[in-house]
Amino acid sequence: MIDALERDLGLSEAQVVTRLANEERAVAVESALTAQLGASFGGAWLNDDASKLMVATTDANAAPTIEAQGAQPVVVKRTLADLNAVMQKLDQAPRQASAAASLWYVDVKTNTVSVQAPTVEAADALATAAGVDKSMITVSATAERPMTFIDIVGGMPFYIGSSRCSVGFSVTRGSTPGFVTAGHCGRAGARTTNPTGTFQGSSFPGNDYAWVAAPGNNATPYVRGSGGSLVTVRGSTQASVGSSICRSGSTTGWRCGTIQQHNATVTYPQGTVSGLTRTSACAQPGDSGGSFISGSQAQGVTSGGSGNCSVGGTTYHQPVNEILSVYGLTLRTG
């Protein structure tokens, strides 16, 4: 930690040690003063070099109590409870207004709630929709575009509304990270969560493949294996009939079998899908889109099957190389 703080905060080792000691004391002082000041407490923060804890209060008579703990009193108009009440209203604003804003937070240093969006107008619109007292907020434009940072790993779940499917393999298209999955999981334009992304292309029936762009997430060369272990993907050479093969999915985890046939055509209730590979590895609903891998070579994404993992079954996968070719994707390998 000392090495990292020296690097990232531009401090000497001695400065880091001093800062950490000050921060440890500040935690105890803030906790004590929060209780002592009660309803008048307006928040607390360390100054720039962490040498002094600043403690806000709406009661000027509380200054000696703050100073007695070695902190610096700051008299403010609003309590922390007042600011948190504004936050609660913003959090409950209509989704259309909140979706246009980037972030909002209690800023104890300015004794306001900050609302930030790509434009000042969008920030102001959120405040209006929430019905908050605008004298208690600041609005501003920001270049921040918050996104989740999730490791994209084959076999992990992702969600399309209330539906769940599984990640096939991490891919990139240019500099954009994402993953391949089954086409029946979502149509082009559908939004995903955990990781956040958008279906860029999807084909089903006829084929059963899709790819999801997931900017801001980390495309890894891994598939989730047995017991949470990670299997490294090193390529996508198609394995021979009779080869062992394992699949990973968010319902049944890591299951293995053998490749029975390539180039199978299957009739689902939704229509016919051709060019699939048939295997003896079992799968169940929710595993759709998940990874099929033979050794270190990616094979395909789970399409469908029959049976289940209690009695055994047959599962079909859409070969991954066709998906990569159709959408101009690069498989993430290690």
C-alpha positions, 0 to 999 in steps of 0.5 A: 500500500505504501508503494502504491500511495507513493506512486499514485499520490506523488508522496514520499514514504515518510509522507505516506506513513504520516498520512495513514496515521492521520487518517486512522486518527480522523476515523475515530474523531469523526465517529465521536463527533458525529455522536456528540454533535447529533442533529447539527452535524454537517459532515466531515472531511480531511484537508488536502494533505490529510493533516487536519479533519474539518468538521461541519456543524450548523451550531456555532456553539459546538466549535469548542467541542470540535476543537477539543478533539483536535479538529477544525470547526466549519459552521454551515447552513445545512446539516448532513441529514438535510443533504441526505434528504435531498439525495433521497429525492433525487434517487427517487426521481423519474427514470427518464430524468435520472438516466440523462444525468451522470451522477449526483452526490452529497458534497460536504465541503460545499455543504450542497448536493452536486448534480452533474450531467453531460449538459447543465440543462440535463442536470437541472432537469433532474433537480426539477423532476425530483422537486428539490430545493434548488438552493441546496444543490449545484448543477454542472456539466461533466465529461464523466460517463460512469460505467461498470468495470466487470471482467467478462468471463465465459460462462458467467451470467448476464441479464436482458431485463428479467431474463438470464443467459450466459456469456460465451467468449470475450471478444473485441471489435476494434477497441470495443470489448464485448462477448459472443452469446446465443442469438435467441438471448436477445435481438439487436438493440437489446440492452444487457446488465452485469455487464452493461452492454448492447446487442450489436447483431443477432441471428435466430432462427436459421443461426443462433448467434449474437454479439454484445458490445460492452464498453468500459468492461474488461474482456478477459481470455477466460472461461469459468471452470470447475469450482470457480477456477479459470480456464485460459482460451488460447485459440478457436481450432475446431476439435474432431468428432469424438473429442472431449468437450466441456461447457460453462454456464450460469445455471449448471456451471462446468459440464463435460462430454464428447463431440458427437457430430458437427454440422447438425440441423435442429428444429426448435419450436421457434424454427430450424437452426443449422450448422450446429455441433451436437455433444453429450454435455448436459445443459439447462435453461439459463446456460444458453449462450455459454462457452463450449471449450475443448482443451484450450480451444474455444468451440462455440456457444450453447444453443439448446438441447434435450434432457437436463443435468439430472438425467443427462442430455444432449446439447448443441452449440453454435460454432464460434468461428462463424460468429467471429467471421460474421461480425468481424470480431477478434477472440480474446486469447491468453 
